[in-house]
Amino acid sequence: MRTDKSLLSFTIYAALAALFLLLRISIVNSQMDSCSLDVSSFLPAPFNDSSSLSCRSVWHTFDLRYSKSQGNVLTIVLSAEYTSGWVGMGFSKDGMMVGSSAMVGWMGKERAHIRQYYLRGQSPSDVVVNQGQLLGTNVPEVVVLNGAKIYLAFQVKFEAPITRQPLLFAFGASRPSHFRLTEHEDKTSILFDFAAGSSSASSYPVQLKRSHGILAIFGWGVLLPVGAIFARYFRQWDPLWYYLHLAIQFLGFLIVLSSLVAGVSLYDKIHANVLAHRGLGIFVFVLLILQVVAFFLRPDKDSKVRRYWNWYHTWVGRLALFLAAVNIVIGIRVGGAGNGWKAGYGFSLAVILITVIVLEVMLWIRGSKKPADPPAFQMHPPPPAFQMHPPPQ
Ligand SMILES: *[C@@H]1O[C@H](CO)[C@@H](O)[C@H](O)[C@H]1NC(C)=O
């Protein structure tokens, strides 16, 4: 029991260290800013009034300049790095793509275009030009290429004073033909507070989101499955399997805890509309805490209830790993993570699944070769020998 106690205090210290590290990452992150460029020299009135425009970095290279004027009119200048394809900004009711309206701009072969689209559905054919529900003003929209950046400038009129508004940002890689947009390369959904003053500039927490994803994939997708593999397939290395299982699962727990901290502070910043991902993430973390608690409360090896504890510990662990894998896939989807993430997680998942299949088959072969031995994976105490072999006459 003494080792349990020192393990517990080690866990707490390590968790605090992880938390501290994450806080540092998020502070460093909020200091980066790319709003300094003056747009008044290359944009026409009324978009040239730099002094009235607030600016915030919202996502990747996307900067949002805006000002509110009488009659609930919002003046927007969206800028983003641009080589080809299209750049868009959507106004959503609930943070989701379907049902929202968007302004999309691109450099055509002869001239630049900016158009409003209605996002009726998710497929390119459901993104219809000139049918959005945004009300314009009599100021014409403008799209300009300046240096490496494209600028979309437009005004939108709202029926009520505008404060917090779910916004979508996206870009596509290929130039629209006949005003038909290709699917986006990447997109995001944020809740933007237009009521906050210009002083509260904050950038989109790209690094925080990345940390959340990397930590979750490393903890849930790599460490915890590997620790479980030691517990199931390497019982013959007694007691090494036990210490490996313990050490890896505790490290995994810490990494998952850090990923949860990152996820929570990410949610505080962007209020992403990801109910299923959040709910499932919290649920699997509760399962993980139950596993830690169960470890400290485990009954003695020779105790009668130990077999029920073993059964519980094994199945809660499997359930947690399975649901966590589902949630990683959901997270990659809702986070709009690129192909690198999909390939990375797909690869690690494939390696783990193949390892498990191979080890399971080896276990099965070993078990069927030597039926007299208790199989190595046996979690319950083996049945007493006299049940299997009738006692000698
Ligand atoms: C914006 O452009 C208008 C018309 O070209 C000009 O009269 C005005 O002085 C400009 N404002 C600023 C702040 O540059």
The ligand as an SDF file (V2000), in Angstrom:
LIG
                    3D

 14 14  0  0  0  0  0  0  0  0999 V2000
  -11.3330   56.8460  -47.9340 C   0  0  0  0  0  0  0  0  0  0  0  0
  -11.6280   57.0510  -49.3090 O   0  0  0  0  0  0  0  0  0  0  0  0
  -12.3960   58.2060  -49.5600 C   0  0  0  0  0  0  0  0  0  0  0  0
  -12.7740   58.2430  -51.0290 C   0  0  0  0  0  0  0  0  0  0  0  0
  -11.7490   57.7440  -51.8380 O   0  0  0  0  0  0  0  0  0  0  0  0
  -11.5840   59.4490  -49.1450 C   0  0  0  0  0  0  0  0  0  0  0  0
  -12.3280   60.6300  -49.3660 O   0  0  0  0  0  0  0  0  0  0  0  0
  -11.2490   59.3340  -47.6690 C   0  0  0  0  0  0  0  0  0  0  0  0
  -10.4190   60.3880  -47.2610 O   0  0  0  0  0  0  0  0  0  0  0  0
  -10.5390   58.0010  -47.3630 C   0  0  0  0  0  0  0  0  0  0  0  0
  -10.4130   57.8440  -45.9460 N   0  0  0  0  0  0  0  0  0  0  0  0
   -9.2910   57.4690  -45.3630 C   0  0  0  0  0  0  0  0  0  0  0  0
   -9.3270   57.3450  -43.8790 C   0  0  0  0  0  0  0  0  0  0  0  0
   -8.2700   57.2150  -45.9810 O   0  0  0  0  0  0  0  0  0  0  0  0
  1  2  1  0
  1 10  1  0
  2  3  1  0
  3  4  1  0
  3  6  1  0
  4  5  1  0
  6  7  1  0
  6  8  1  0
  8  9  1  0
  8 10  1  0
 10 11  1  0
 11 12  1  0
 12 13  1  0
 12 14  2  0
M  END
$$$$
